[in-house]
Amino acid sequence: MEGIRAVTTAGQEILLNDAVIAELRERLHGELLCAADSGYDEGRSIWNAMHDDRPALLVRCAGASDVIAVVNFARARNIAVAVRSGGHNVSGSGSCDGGIQLDMSRLKGITLDPGHRTARVEPGVTWGEFDREAQAFGLATTGGICSQTGVAGVTLGGGFGWLMRKHGLALDNLLSLDVVTADGQLRRASPTENPDLFFGLRGAQSNLGIVTVLEYRLHPVGPIVLAGMVLHPIERGKDVLRFYRDFTAGAPEELSAWAALLTSPDGHPMVAILACYIGPAEEGEQVVKPLREFGPPVMDMLKPMPYVSAQSMIDESFPHGRFNYWKSSIMTGLSDEVIDTLVDGYRGASSPYSSVLIEHLGGAVSRVPQEETVFPHRAAAYEVVIMPMWTSTAESESHIGWADDLWHAIQPFSTGGAYVNYLGNEGEDRVRAAYGTNFPRLVMLKNKYDPTNLFCRNQNIKPQS
Ligand SMILES: Cc1cc2nc3c(=O)[nH]c(=O)nc-3n(C[C@H](O)[C@H](O)[C@H](O)COP(=O)(O)OP(=O)(O)OC[C@H]3O[C@@H](n4cnc5c(N)ncnc54)[C@H](O)[C@@H]3O)c2cc1C
């Protein structure tokens, strides 16, 4: 065998000969896979079919020592490192052409301390797995609402979910993190240990290191919550979204309600309001009453259900292996104009799998000071994400065009900000927009913890000399 070609962070091709690959393999507890090995294609596969990267080496990590070994190996040769936990990032950053992919998906440990309401979680855990475990003790923390997404990727960029208005973003619930930085050191980041790193890791994705454990604060939740959705025909879309805006403005923090423009399985464009109420059931019925009455909806699927079911109710709409492209906008409000633009724009959607999601923030999210974590959009009221989805690469141009046009049309109503976890490969200006006023502080941390930009497969913060 004549070795394997890899690519450095500067884009130069280098040859990794058999001896150095064998030496790395020797150091690992987990598997090292090359393109010829079985399991390589499965391991490099990620949710969004838009990305089909072929890493030079794929390492299925068995623990922090594997991460350290890979980081040291990569740093010595300046090879880019990508980290895949749940594999659901739309930008495809969980893998990389010619670099090393750290596959964390086998690290599934969850250690709960129900008495202290804390949990230490390894990064291969998905929200479905985490919720199931925590709910066995009537506990949960804010997490993504699709059960297949990874706790690591969701949390390290923010973490929107049904609990956020009551309990903050997923990253607001972090107590500590274990992380391997670019110098190959395993560090603890918490309010008292490496506090600068703790600030930066809460939002910087993998820019500052590879996280091997996330420690969360938990809250009593459920096990039964009032959740589901109401559906209206798109013809009523503008009225429904105006009602949604007014309804959410007065909603208690126990309620999260998100609106979606989507197409039903039988091909009808609709507007939906998805909701989850986590307070007492009898109060919940009163709170959601206006949702049941407005219109009225053509379908009312709000009902008591296990919290774990509420956390997976959109799973089937986002299957693995379709083509996806997202455009995010942060909003301080929903004017009549933006509502009209969104509804008219959705009526021109080029694929029946496409949707637009409006997420309501506020509550506990807004009470965290802007400078406490990297997430800067504390004053935002809504996030709007335009999400075309399609099934064939030949169609890509038209669906991307639809999303770009609609996104441009709503920019006059946006703060100009974006949610980092929803960004595609949109360039440096959009990364700055995602971090807002926290961007300069992140650059300083990048200079300190990853000065050669080994961790460049993310919404990248470039070090500055
Ligand atoms: C169907 C679907 C539903 C979603 N729903 C929500 C939602 O409800 N709320 C929400 O906030 N977001 C949601 N998202 C967006 C989600 O937050 C991001 O896609 C997130 O990056 C996914 O994390 P992952 O671990 O699955 O992805 P991966 O692709 O594995 O990781 C994405 C990035 O996160 C970073 N990362 C991952 N693991 C580590 C690690 N161990 N150490 C350091 N950095 C790491 C890296 O930069 C990596 O490139 C959703 C996405 C999809 C596709």
The ligand as a Gaussian input file, in Angstrom:
#p B3LYP/6-31G(d) Opt

LIG

0 1
 C      -33.719000      17.814000      11.599000
 C      -33.033000      18.866000      12.415000
 C      -33.673000      19.406000      13.516000
 C      -33.044000      20.382000      14.277000
 N      -33.702000      20.904000      15.370000
 C      -33.082000      21.817000      16.130000
 C      -33.711000      22.327000      17.310000
 O      -34.810000      21.950000      17.664000
 N      -33.031000      23.241000      18.037000
 C      -31.793000      23.689000      17.680000
 O      -31.238000      24.530000      18.377000
 N      -31.177000      23.228000      16.581000
 C      -31.787000      22.300000      15.804000
 N      -31.163000      21.834000      14.686000
 C      -29.854000      22.386000      14.305000
 C      -28.775000      21.743000      15.141000
 O      -28.595000      22.497000      16.322000
 C      -27.427000      21.688000      14.403000
 O      -27.609000      21.071000      13.172000
 C      -26.391000      20.951000      15.241000
 O      -25.096000      21.303000      14.792000
 C      -26.569000      19.454000      15.163000
 O      -25.691000      18.821000      16.046000
 P      -25.135000      17.360000      15.703000
 O      -24.275000      16.942000      16.833000
 O      -26.273000      16.486000      15.329000
 O      -24.313000      17.667000      14.386000
 P      -22.830000      17.368000      13.887000
 O      -22.917000      17.553000      12.420000
 O      -22.319000      16.095000      14.423000
 O      -21.997000      18.538000      14.520000
 C      -22.189000      19.854000      14.064000
 C      -21.075000      20.754000      14.546000
 O      -21.161000      20.887000      15.970000
 C      -19.856000      20.938000      16.516000
 N      -19.654000      19.753000      17.350000
 C      -20.322000      18.584000      17.303000
 N      -19.837000      17.739000      18.224000
 C      -18.843000      18.385000      18.859000
 C      -17.947000      18.032000      19.900000
 N      -17.996000      16.836000      20.480000
 N      -17.032000      18.944000      20.292000
 C      -16.962000      20.167000      19.713000
 N      -17.799000      20.547000      18.733000
 C      -18.721000      19.670000      18.302000
 C      -18.883000      20.912000      15.359000
 O      -18.555000      22.222000      14.974000
 C      -19.682000      20.211000      14.279000
 O      -19.249000      20.565000      12.994000
 C      -31.759000      20.847000      13.926000
 C      -31.105000      20.286000      12.827000
 C      -31.738000      19.299000      12.073000
 C      -31.049000      18.750000      10.868000

